[in-house]
Amino acid sequence: MDFKPLVTLLAIVNPLAIVPFFIHYTQGFSHEQRKRTIVTASFSAFVVIAVSA
């Protein structure tokens, strides 16, 4: 099961509270996969906040 969309959505909703979830759901990810997920979540959060502003 792919958790990337879930992690991205949760990062947009509350970035500080997502840290434990991020660690849990990306436990089996390689360093590169985690890095890509972080970039995707950060970019998605930026876009949502920028559009909302």
C-alpha positions as YAML, in Angstrom:
chain: A
units: angstrom
residues:
- id: 1
  name: MET
  ca: [0.00, 0.00, 0.00]
- id: 2
  name: ASP
  ca: [1.30, 3.45, -0.90]
- id: 3
  name: PHE
  ca: [1.20, 5.88, 2.04]
- id: 4
  name: LYS
  ca: [2.67, 8.90, 0.22]
- id: 5
  name: PRO
  ca: [-0.70, 10.62, -0.43]
- id: 6
  name: LEU
  ca: [-1.73, 10.10, 3.20]
- id: 7
  name: VAL
  ca: [1.54, 11.50, 4.52]
- id: 8
  name: THR
  ca: [1.25, 14.48, 2.17]
- id: 9
  name: LEU
  ca: [-2.32, 15.22, 3.26]
- id: 10
  name: LEU
  ca: [-1.46, 14.99, 6.94]
- id: 11
  name: ALA
  ca: [1.54, 17.27, 6.44]
- id: 12
  name: ILE
  ca: [-0.73, 19.91, 4.95]
- id: 13
  name: VAL
  ca: [-3.22, 19.64, 7.81]
- id: 14
  name: ASN
  ca: [-0.80, 19.90, 10.78]
- id: 15
  name: PRO
  ca: [2.94, 19.79, 10.08]
- id: 16
  name: LEU
  ca: [4.11, 19.53, 13.72]
- id: 17
  name: ALA
  ca: [1.77, 16.74, 14.75]
- id: 18
  name: ILE
  ca: [2.63, 14.70, 11.64]
- id: 19
  name: VAL
  ca: [6.21, 13.91, 12.69]
- id: 20
  name: PRO
  ca: [5.34, 10.68, 14.59]
- id: 21
  name: PHE
  ca: [3.03, 9.57, 11.76]
- id: 22
  name: PHE
  ca: [5.68, 10.36, 9.16]
- id: 23
  name: ILE
  ca: [8.26, 8.29, 11.02]
- id: 24
  name: HIS
  ca: [5.82, 5.40, 11.43]
- id: 25
  name: TYR
  ca: [4.51, 5.30, 7.86]
- id: 26
  name: THR
  ca: [7.92, 5.78, 6.24]
- id: 27
  name: GLN
  ca: [9.69, 3.20, 8.39]
- id: 28
  name: GLY
  ca: [10.34, 0.87, 5.48]
- id: 29
  name: PHE
  ca: [11.30, 3.62, 3.03]
- id: 30
  name: SER
  ca: [14.82, 4.13, 1.81]
- id: 31
  name: HIS
  ca: [16.58, 7.44, 2.45]
- id: 32
  name: GLU
  ca: [15.79, 8.56, -1.10]
- id: 33
  name: GLN
  ca: [12.08, 7.66, -0.77]
- id: 34
  name: ARG
  ca: [11.80, 9.59, 2.51]
- id: 35
  name: LYS
  ca: [13.53, 12.58, 0.97]
- id: 36
  name: ARG
  ca: [11.18, 12.53, -2.04]
- id: 37
  name: THR
  ca: [8.15, 12.23, 0.27]
- id: 38
  name: ILE
  ca: [9.35, 15.21, 2.33]
- id: 39
  name: VAL
  ca: [9.81, 17.31, -0.81]
- id: 40
  name: THR
  ca: [6.38, 16.31, -2.14]
- id: 41
  name: ALA
  ca: [4.67, 17.09, 1.18]
- id: 42
  name: SER
  ca: [6.47, 20.42, 1.55]
- id: 43
  name: PHE
  ca: [5.65, 21.49, -1.99]
- id: 44
  name: SER
  ca: [2.01, 20.46, -1.61]
- id: 45
  name: ALA
  ca: [1.68, 22.38, 1.65]
- id: 46
  name: PHE
  ca: [3.28, 25.45, 0.05]
- id: 47
  name: VAL
  ca: [0.90, 25.35, -2.91]
- id: 48
  name: VAL
  ca: [-2.19, 25.00, -0.70]
- id: 49
  name: ILE
  ca: [-1.09, 27.85, 1.57]
- id: 50
  name: ALA
  ca: [-0.10, 30.09, -1.37]
- id: 51
  name: VAL
  ca: [-3.41, 29.51, -3.17]
- id: 52
  name: SER
  ca: [-5.35, 30.10, 0.04]
- id: 53
  name: ALA
  ca: [-3.50, 33.35, 0.70]
...
